[in-house]
């Protein structure tokens, strides 16, 4: 079977609604950069753990990513760029990957950075605890350290180099072994006061108020950073955050923490810039997650009816001020996938009504069919989506009630799988499906662990495709090569999976 890692499709339990781009707002800099000064960044939510080697989260990266560093990063073109690793090489069978590490790098406490830190972090954090990292490193058997600046990763199954490099930009932050060894890594105080190799050193964390990091004068990138310090202020009230931006108390707001109406207004002011630069390889999606334990939702006709009733393009244009666009399914870029790309459901309220009739949920005397109570995550876009869904439901007389959940209760709600209802969710689809997407679909991923398949959907066919994709080594693409018979057969099988109710 010819199948590449980029052939996975959007099916089953999660429907992508809109590809949102978290806007960054900051005062524009004029002229050449100057040394010194402080930049204060608005954070809408507080992160209890600041160690990105243990928690893969944008909020953690915004803070911890300035203090700790990964083996590699991605440049503006999406290509791997050296950070703590200077070069890398894979064996022909893809089971051994060797990283040469940067020399002359010290941790913020003065200890030297070595391959022992990489070995410890990979085996004790990435493989055991890091969300997404546990899936990525599932078949990592060992990390050898032949010398202080060489780390050799050994896998039981092939690890595609392109997949690993793209993943390590998020899932490859390194922690100091001498700080964590012999402790409970999840309860180590350094998780809230990280020690890294990055351009800024942790200084202070005042719960509910701010985090401060100061310039690392011994940073290995000579001449950097320019700033004296960074301050991340927690301002959960959007109106207060806008006032702080306009008054100059803060210079940047990350993660889309400002109201969309204010972003639309401030982008017209030359003193400010609204941008999504830096997010090219990390698309943020709003989704509906379907709980297959509900008998209504278990019927694929009901799910299709919901999708056909929702005009996502209209929602993006009229509710989100143009800061989003309808999401596309994960698909191959080559022409052989065009058949799949055209298989998406078109918006058709009439067809939605017919599908609900076919599924046996006829309109009652009150013109209502059945009731759903989706739970939604926090965020203005989720609130707007709830409003939009209620309006659509009122039009087709299919009743849906919405219950808001406080941010602190969301993990608890997710873990109670028996009580899960359809819900709105923000999810990040990183540069390769195997990095973060397929854990949502693989049957074996169902557990109480967050960010996995918890809604009861299973497909042995998709499991096989996911497994095959995750271990297929990259091959140079043939110029203008037509799809092979096996590629066509694979795509037809995917379409059958979808039409059968995935």
ABEGO torsion letter per residue (X at the ends): XBBBAAABBBBEABBBABBBBBBBBBBBBBEBBBBEEBBBBBBABBBABABAAABBBAAAAAAAAAABBBABBBBAAGBBBBBABABBBBBAAGABBBBBBBBGBBBAAGBBBBAAAAAAAAAAAAAAABBGAAAAAAABABBBBABAABBBBBBABBBBAAAAAAAAAAAABBBBAAAABGBBAAABAAAABBBBABABBBABBBBGABBBBBBBAABABBGOBABABBBBBBBABAAAAAAAAAAGABABBBGGABBAAAAAAAAABAABBBBABGAAABBBBBBBBBBAABAAAABAAAAAAAAAABBAAAAAAAAAGGABBBBBBBBBABAAAAAAAAABBBBBAAAAAAAAAAAGBBBBAAGBABBBBBBBBBEAAAAAAAAAAAAAAAAAGBBBBBBBBBAAAAAAAAABAAABBBBBBBBBBBABAAAAAAAAABAAABBABBGBBAAGBBBAAAAAAAAAAAABBBBBBBBGBBBBAAAAAAAAAAAAAAAAGX
